[in-house]
Amino acid sequence: MAKLEFEHLLSPLRLAGAARGSLLQLKHRVVMAPLTRTRNDPLTYAPRHINALYYTQRTSDGGLIITEATAVSASAEGYLRAPGMYTEAHIDGWRLVTDAVHAKGGFVFSQLFHAGRVSHSHLLPEGVSPVAPSPVRAEGNAHTKLGKFPFEEPRALDSKEMEEIVKDFALAATRAVKEAGFDGIELHAGNGYLLQEFLAKKTNLRTDRYGGSIQNRAKFLLEVVDACVAAIGAERVAIKLQQGATFSDLVEPEDDSLAQLAYLGPQLQSRNLAYVCMSSLNYDPYYKFLGLEKPNFETDVFQYFRKHYQGTLMVNGGLSPQAAERYLEEGTADLACFGVLFIANANLVALLAAGKEMNLGGWDTKIWYGPQDPADDEKGYTDWPFVDPNNANAK
Ligand SMILES: Cc1cc2nc3c(=O)[nH]c(=O)nc-3n(C[C@H](O)[C@H](O)[C@H](O)COP(=O)(O)O)c2cc1C
């Protein structure tokens, strides 16, 4: 097979904020995307040795990993066995992960989130129910210890509660970096969770200063960004924006999402964050899995967003390494992150460098989330055969 060329993907990059002393001198631009795999401790939801092993397998020298969506508080949870960043057990568990990634020369950011309306009382502490900008229920089901239940109508947050959530994000960011050993954090503003619920017209019906215009709907998100920047420094804060995802019953019309990105781009650029990840889920297999119709948006959202944001830009969503290479080469993006490809190709970077073919086994959606029996956690998680990139017989 002819050797594949990924000159741009495999070239080094210093993340934004480096001028102020950031340690993040990446040796290449192939990033592992955050992937919820629901295989954390069944009781505490803290990462364990098996989770550290999974991330270590996917660590490359000088490469960046973004860990799975992690709840900023007990009230922010949305999934069984998805981790948090708010107990000592979580911090100790994450230490296992960050120490192991650093020992192999990698960098690691924690993706922080609040599930908002995409949760259920059975997943939350006693007496707590899902919250959102407005009482707009999501179609679909929550998977809880007591079984599958339709999402509940969320309660609209008041401004005092919103202040508390901003503080929860800042505290989780602080703990992630100062106690758990992460190099930075990525705020999750996609997949229909709380931050995106504020951005979207469909879920934000507020009439106060957090609702209505694009600027108002972006206010809560920017308050969270600013609080995290104040807590740990802009060079350690990143954000994932998303367009075209129908995950969690939240797809925004293309014109509104583009207008919003045009506003958010300069706002985020002026804050000089580590990076912005622009993710688009406008591709087929994901929709097949979700059993939903794909929104066929017309504008290339990566090229569009680049016009409005000249800071460090990561692109994501159904990208082949070849497509990502083209976006880097044309100057649209500085980094690319890959999700499904990293599931079955732990040493993705070495395989790309050697021009080896990818294992597409990660598209077996049955292994995406944790098995019924935690004893089977390693299946489809840490048990993928390792392809030696130096072995001439390996495909
Ligand atoms: C099993 C699975 C879990 C995911 N979990 C998260 C998550 O925790 N946070 C997030 O931002 N995106 C999550 N995503 C989306 C991925 O980060 C990524 O945006 C998406 O898979 C598209 O990139 P890809 O085509 O390279 O996989 C998940 C995707 C998959 C397949």
The ligand as a Gaussian input file, in Angstrom:
#p B3LYP/6-31G(d) Opt

LIG

0 1
 C      -19.505000       6.526000      21.867000
 C      -19.469000       8.006000      21.692000
 C      -19.459000       8.813000      22.818000
 C      -19.361000      10.199000      22.688000
 N      -19.265000      10.967000      23.804000
 C      -19.046000      12.299000      23.697000
 C      -18.788000      13.107000      24.838000
 O      -18.713000      12.647000      25.962000
 N      -18.578000      14.432000      24.619000
 C      -18.612000      14.990000      23.361000
 O      -18.410000      16.197000      23.212000
 N      -18.849000      14.237000      22.282000
 C      -19.033000      12.922000      22.415000
 N      -19.186000      12.161000      21.294000
 C      -19.013000      12.806000      19.996000
 C      -17.537000      12.738000      19.588000
 O      -16.700000      13.480000      20.446000
 C      -17.350000      13.299000      18.178000
 O      -17.770000      14.644000      18.162000
 C      -18.167000      12.505000      17.164000
 O      -17.987000      11.115000      17.340000
 C      -17.750000      12.899000      15.743000
 O      -16.382000      12.665000      15.526000
 P      -15.865000      11.344000      14.760000
 O      -16.627000      11.266000      13.488000
 O      -14.401000      11.558000      14.565000
 O      -16.180000      10.179000      15.662000
 C      -19.311000      10.783000      21.401000
 C      -19.354000       9.969000      20.275000
 C      -19.410000       8.601000      20.413000
 C      -19.385000       7.746000      19.187000

